[in-house]
């Protein structure tokens, strides 16, 4: 397990791309930042991401949009 240290985010370049730009994930102790390499990112609270994932999974289970 990777330990997050206060004041020092963990930055990883993913294998996923948006056109030709790699997607970068920055893990901070209280939030994450998702961005394209060389561009400004979007801050996301971990709790909000988890809640969104649960709602999405629930919608799929009910036969919602795919």
MODELLER restraints for C-alpha pairs under 7 A, 6 or more apart:
rsr = mdl.restraints
at = mdl.atoms
rsr.add(forms.Gaussian(group=physical.xy_distance, feature=features.Distance(at['CA:4:A'], at['CA:10:A']), mean=6.86, stdev=0.5))
rsr.add(forms.Gaussian(group=physical.xy_distance, feature=features.Distance(at['CA:4:A'], at['CA:28:A']), mean=6.88, stdev=0.5))
rsr.add(forms.Gaussian(group=physical.xy_distance, feature=features.Distance(at['CA:4:A'], at['CA:29:A']), mean=6.00, stdev=0.5))
rsr.add(forms.Gaussian(group=physical.xy_distance, feature=features.Distance(at['CA:6:A'], at['CA:29:A']), mean=6.52, stdev=0.5))
rsr.add(forms.Gaussian(group=physical.xy_distance, feature=features.Distance(at['CA:9:A'], at['CA:26:A']), mean=6.21, stdev=0.5))
rsr.add(forms.Gaussian(group=physical.xy_distance, feature=features.Distance(at['CA:9:A'], at['CA:27:A']), mean=5.48, stdev=0.5))
rsr.add(forms.Gaussian(group=physical.xy_distance, feature=features.Distance(at['CA:9:A'], at['CA:28:A']), mean=4.78, stdev=0.5))
rsr.add(forms.Gaussian(group=physical.xy_distance, feature=features.Distance(at['CA:10:A'], at['CA:26:A']), mean=5.57, stdev=0.5))
rsr.add(forms.Gaussian(group=physical.xy_distance, feature=features.Distance(at['CA:10:A'], at['CA:27:A']), mean=5.04, stdev=0.5))
rsr.add(forms.Gaussian(group=physical.xy_distance, feature=features.Distance(at['CA:10:A'], at['CA:28:A']), mean=6.70, stdev=0.5))
rsr.add(forms.Gaussian(group=physical.xy_distance, feature=features.Distance(at['CA:11:A'], at['CA:25:A']), mean=5.85, stdev=0.5))
rsr.add(forms.Gaussian(group=physical.xy_distance, feature=features.Distance(at['CA:11:A'], at['CA:26:A']), mean=4.34, stdev=0.5))
rsr.add(forms.Gaussian(group=physical.xy_distance, feature=features.Distance(at['CA:11:A'], at['CA:27:A']), mean=6.36, stdev=0.5))
rsr.add(forms.Gaussian(group=physical.xy_distance, feature=features.Distance(at['CA:12:A'], at['CA:24:A']), mean=5.82, stdev=0.5))
rsr.add(forms.Gaussian(group=physical.xy_distance, feature=features.Distance(at['CA:12:A'], at['CA:25:A']), mean=5.38, stdev=0.5))
rsr.add(forms.Gaussian(group=physical.xy_distance, feature=features.Distance(at['CA:12:A'], at['CA:26:A']), mean=6.41, stdev=0.5))
rsr.add(forms.Gaussian(group=physical.xy_distance, feature=features.Distance(at['CA:13:A'], at['CA:22:A']), mean=6.68, stdev=0.5))
rsr.add(forms.Gaussian(group=physical.xy_distance, feature=features.Distance(at['CA:13:A'], at['CA:23:A']), mean=6.13, stdev=0.5))
rsr.add(forms.Gaussian(group=physical.xy_distance, feature=features.Distance(at['CA:13:A'], at['CA:24:A']), mean=4.55, stdev=0.5))
rsr.add(forms.Gaussian(group=physical.xy_distance, feature=features.Distance(at['CA:13:A'], at['CA:25:A']), mean=6.42, stdev=0.5))
rsr.add(forms.Gaussian(group=physical.xy_distance, feature=features.Distance(at['CA:14:A'], at['CA:22:A']), mean=6.59, stdev=0.5))
rsr.add(forms.Gaussian(group=physical.xy_distance, feature=features.Distance(at['CA:14:A'], at['CA:23:A']), mean=5.63, stdev=0.5))
rsr.add(forms.Gaussian(group=physical.xy_distance, feature=features.Distance(at['CA:14:A'], at['CA:24:A']), mean=5.96, stdev=0.5))
rsr.add(forms.Gaussian(group=physical.xy_distance, feature=features.Distance(at['CA:15:A'], at['CA:22:A']), mean=6.99, stdev=0.5))
rsr.add(forms.Gaussian(group=physical.xy_distance, feature=features.Distance(at['CA:16:A'], at['CA:22:A']), mean=6.06, stdev=0.5))
rsr.add(forms.Gaussian(group=physical.xy_distance, feature=features.Distance(at['CA:16:A'], at['CA:23:A']), mean=5.88, stdev=0.5))
rsr.add(forms.Gaussian(group=physical.xy_distance, feature=features.Distance(at['CA:17:A'], at['CA:23:A']), mean=5.58, stdev=0.5))
rsr.add(forms.Gaussian(group=physical.xy_distance, feature=features.Distance(at['CA:21:A'], at['CA:36:A']), mean=6.03, stdev=0.5))
rsr.add(forms.Gaussian(group=physical.xy_distance, feature=features.Distance(at['CA:21:A'], at['CA:37:A']), mean=6.10, stdev=0.5))
rsr.add(forms.Gaussian(group=physical.xy_distance, feature=features.Distance(at['CA:22:A'], at['CA:36:A']), mean=5.89, stdev=0.5))
rsr.add(forms.Gaussian(group=physical.xy_distance, feature=features.Distance(at['CA:22:A'], at['CA:37:A']), mean=5.73, stdev=0.5))
rsr.add(forms.Gaussian(group=physical.xy_distance, feature=features.Distance(at['CA:23:A'], at['CA:35:A']), mean=5.83, stdev=0.5))
rsr.add(forms.Gaussian(group=physical.xy_distance, feature=features.Distance(at['CA:23:A'], at['CA:36:A']), mean=4.66, stdev=0.5))
rsr.add(forms.Gaussian(group=physical.xy_distance, feature=features.Distance(at['CA:23:A'], at['CA:37:A']), mean=6.14, stdev=0.5))
rsr.add(forms.Gaussian(group=physical.xy_distance, feature=features.Distance(at['CA:24:A'], at['CA:34:A']), mean=5.86, stdev=0.5))
rsr.add(forms.Gaussian(group=physical.xy_distance, feature=features.Distance(at['CA:24:A'], at['CA:35:A']), mean=5.28, stdev=0.5))
rsr.add(forms.Gaussian(group=physical.xy_distance, feature=features.Distance(at['CA:24:A'], at['CA:36:A']), mean=5.72, stdev=0.5))
rsr.add(forms.Gaussian(group=physical.xy_distance, feature=features.Distance(at['CA:24:A'], at['CA:37:A']), mean=5.95, stdev=0.5))
rsr.add(forms.Gaussian(group=physical.xy_distance, feature=features.Distance(at['CA:25:A'], at['CA:33:A']), mean=5.80, stdev=0.5))
rsr.add(forms.Gaussian(group=physical.xy_distance, feature=features.Distance(at['CA:25:A'], at['CA:34:A']), mean=4.78, stdev=0.5))
rsr.add(forms.Gaussian(group=physical.xy_distance, feature=features.Distance(at['CA:25:A'], at['CA:35:A']), mean=6.63, stdev=0.5))
rsr.add(forms.Gaussian(group=physical.xy_distance, feature=features.Distance(at['CA:26:A'], at['CA:32:A']), mean=5.55, stdev=0.5))
rsr.add(forms.Gaussian(group=physical.xy_distance, feature=features.Distance(at['CA:26:A'], at['CA:33:A']), mean=4.96, stdev=0.5))
rsr.add(forms.Gaussian(group=physical.xy_distance, feature=features.Distance(at['CA:26:A'], at['CA:34:A']), mean=6.47, stdev=0.5))
rsr.add(forms.Gaussian(group=physical.xy_distance, feature=features.Distance(at['CA:27:A'], at['CA:33:A']), mean=6.63, stdev=0.5))
rsr.add(forms.Gaussian(group=physical.xy_distance, feature=features.Distance(at['CA:30:A'], at['CA:45:A']), mean=6.73, stdev=0.5))
rsr.add(forms.Gaussian(group=physical.xy_distance, feature=features.Distance(at['CA:30:A'], at['CA:46:A']), mean=6.92, stdev=0.5))
rsr.add(forms.Gaussian(group=physical.xy_distance, feature=features.Distance(at['CA:31:A'], at['CA:43:A']), mean=6.67, stdev=0.5))
rsr.add(forms.Gaussian(group=physical.xy_distance, feature=features.Distance(at['CA:31:A'], at['CA:44:A']), mean=5.59, stdev=0.5))
rsr.add(forms.Gaussian(group=physical.xy_distance, feature=features.Distance(at['CA:31:A'], at['CA:45:A']), mean=4.48, stdev=0.5))
rsr.add(forms.Gaussian(group=physical.xy_distance, feature=features.Distance(at['CA:31:A'], at['CA:46:A']), mean=5.44, stdev=0.5))
rsr.add(forms.Gaussian(group=physical.xy_distance, feature=features.Distance(at['CA:32:A'], at['CA:43:A']), mean=5.80, stdev=0.5))
rsr.add(forms.Gaussian(group=physical.xy_distance, feature=features.Distance(at['CA:32:A'], at['CA:44:A']), mean=5.29, stdev=0.5))
rsr.add(forms.Gaussian(group=physical.xy_distance, feature=features.Distance(at['CA:32:A'], at['CA:45:A']), mean=6.44, stdev=0.5))
rsr.add(forms.Gaussian(group=physical.xy_distance, feature=features.Distance(at['CA:32:A'], at['CA:46:A']), mean=6.82, stdev=0.5))
rsr.add(forms.Gaussian(group=physical.xy_distance, feature=features.Distance(at['CA:33:A'], at['CA:41:A']), mean=5.76, stdev=0.5))
rsr.add(forms.Gaussian(group=physical.xy_distance, feature=features.Distance(at['CA:33:A'], at['CA:42:A']), mean=5.34, stdev=0.5))
rsr.add(forms.Gaussian(group=physical.xy_distance, feature=features.Distance(at['CA:33:A'], at['CA:43:A']), mean=4.52, stdev=0.5))
rsr.add(forms.Gaussian(group=physical.xy_distance, feature=features.Distance(at['CA:33:A'], at['CA:44:A']), mean=6.07, stdev=0.5))
rsr.add(forms.Gaussian(group=physical.xy_distance, feature=features.Distance(at['CA:34:A'], at['CA:41:A']), mean=5.34, stdev=0.5))
rsr.add(forms.Gaussian(group=physical.xy_distance, feature=features.Distance(at['CA:34:A'], at['CA:42:A']), mean=5.47, stdev=0.5))
rsr.add(forms.Gaussian(group=physical.xy_distance, feature=features.Distance(at['CA:34:A'], at['CA:43:A']), mean=6.85, stdev=0.5))
rsr.add(forms.Gaussian(group=physical.xy_distance, feature=features.Distance(at['CA:35:A'], at['CA:41:A']), mean=4.14, stdev=0.5))
rsr.add(forms.Gaussian(group=physical.xy_distance, feature=features.Distance(at['CA:35:A'], at['CA:42:A']), mean=6.36, stdev=0.5))
rsr.add(forms.Gaussian(group=physical.xy_distance, feature=features.Distance(at['CA:60:A'], at['CA:66:A']), mean=6.76, stdev=0.5))
